[in-house]
Amino acid sequence: MKKILIFILIMLLPNFMQCSEINNKTISDILTEQVISGKKYNPYTSMLLLAQLRISDKNEKSLIYQYNKEKNVTKKLFIANIFVKRLIGQYEKDFIQLFPAIQKKNNIISLTYNTEYVHIVSPLYDTLIVLAYDHEEALSKLFISLKYIQGGYYESLYDAVNKIYKLNPKYVEKVANKNNINLKTFLFKND
């Protein structure tokens, strides 16, 4: 009986070792590994979650390395979102440039809906909205998006642009003029 018990323990030892290795990892570690591994899964969920978590220096370096070698523009955009949210480096301009100028089809909206991340508006749009307060190109992309989206997204982006307008009407008018947008069509009011 003792030999059988020892045999069972020896057989289970690798499973216990693996569990202890996993238990030493943070959620951020696991999500970072998923982003970098490139295995078949939805990396966008991992990237959206990472933007909300504390990231170790090691994970930050791994993500920067992945960002620099990444060829897929959408994945690069999602990684840049992590950096902007975490205030890592100077990635705001990269994020804005990578964000697609939406025309008819919105890849960001559909990708975010396919994640398990619960949201009203894609967290990437939330980042773009924050950046639109200071970056004309970000505000331009919000205006362009307003032409092509509907429903809750339209209402959320409209409200965001309207808030920016209330804070700085001349800035919004300047960007609208550069993009041949008639603000009267949006009925913005400076209360």
N, C-alpha and C positions, 0 to 999 in steps of 0.2 A: 504494500500500500504506500509506503514511504517513497519507493522508487517511482511509482505512478504519479504521485504528487509533485516530486522533483521534476519529472519529465514534463508535466503540464506547465509548471512554472517556467521551465526552460523554453517551452514552445510559446508561452505568452510574453516572455521578456521583451522581444522586439516590439510588440504592440505597446507595452508600457513605456518603453524608451521613446517611441514615436509620440505618444501622448504627452510625455513630459517635455519633448522638444517643442511641440505645438503650444503647450501651456506657457512656455517662456516667451512666446511671440506676442506682440501687441496686435490689435486689430489693424492698426496702421501698417505694421510689418507685413501682415498677410495680404492686405489690399495692394501695397506697393509691389509685392512679389507677383500678384496677379496682373498688374499693369505691365510689368517688365517681362514676364514670362512669355506673353504672346500666345498662350494656349487658347484653345477654343472655349470661350466664355464671353460674357458681355463685359468688356473692360470699362465701358462707360459708367456702369453702376459703381464700380470700384473707384473710378476717378471722381465721380460726384461726391461719394462718401469721404474720400481723402481730403477734399477741399474743406470739410467740416471738422477734421481731426487734427490733433497735434502730430507733427511729423518730426521724427528724429533727424539728427544731422546726417546719419547714414542713409536714411530713406530719401532725404532731400537731395543728397548727392546722386543717388541712384536715379531719381526722377529727372534731375537736370541732365544726366548722361542720356537717359532715354529720350528726353525732349530734343536734345541736340542731334541725335541720330535718327529720330523718327521721320519717316517719309510720308506717312498718312497725315494729311493736313487736319482732318477732323480730330484724330487722336492728339495731335500736337496742340490743337485748340483746347481740348479738355484738360491736358496737362498744364497749359498756360493758365487756365482757370484756377487750378490748384495753387499755382504760384501767386497769382493776383490776390486770391482770397487769403492766403497765408502771408502776404506781404513779403514774399521771397524775391529778392532781386528786382530788376527793372523789366518786368514782363508785361506791363500794361499795354505798351504800344504793340508788342507782338500779338497779344490777345485781340486787340482791336483790328489789326491787319488780317489776322487769321479768321476772324468772325466773318461768315459769308454775307455779302450784300444780298439779302433775300429778294428773290424775284420769282413769284409764283409758287415754287416748291420750297418748302422749308425743311431741310435736312436736320437741323438742330432740334426742332420741335418733335419730329418723328423719332429721332434717336433717343431723346429724353423720355418720350412716352414708352419706349421699349425697355427702359431700365425699370428696376423695382423701386426707384426713388419716388416718393410721394411728393407731389408739387402741384402748384397751379400754373406757374410759369417756369420754364426751364431755368435752373440756377445759372446757366450761361447768360441768359437774358438779364437776370438779376445783376450779374457782374457788369454786363454792358451798360445797364441803366446807371449804376454807380459811376462808371467811367464817363458816361455822357455828360455829367455835370462839368467836367473839365476838358474833355477831348471832343473837338468838333467832329472828327471822323466817327466816333462812337454815337454821337447824337444823329449824324447823317444816317447811320445804319438803322437806328431806331425809326427815323422818319420813313425810310425805304420799307422797313418791315410793316409799318402801319398801313402801307398801300396794299399789302398782299395777305395779311392775316385776318382772322375773324374770331369771334367769340371772346372767351376769357382772356386770351392772349391780347387781342386788340384792346380790350378794356384796361388791362394791366399796363400795357405799354403807353396807351393814351394818357392814363393817369400819371405815369412816370414823367412823360414829356410835359404834361401840363404843370406838374410840380416844378420842373426845371424852368419852365416859362414864367411861373409866378416869382421865382427867385431871381431870374435874370432874363427878362423879356428881350432885351437887345441882343443878347447872345443867341437865343433861340431864333429870333428873326434873321440874324446874320446867317446862321447855318441853313435855315429854311430857304433864304434867297439863293444861297450857293447851290442848293439842290432843286431849284425851281419848284418849291412847294409853297402853295398859297395857304397861309395859316388860317385864313377865314374858313377854309374847308374843315378845319379841326375845331373851330369855335372856341379857341382858348380864351380864357378870361383872366385878367390880372386883377384879382380881388383886392 
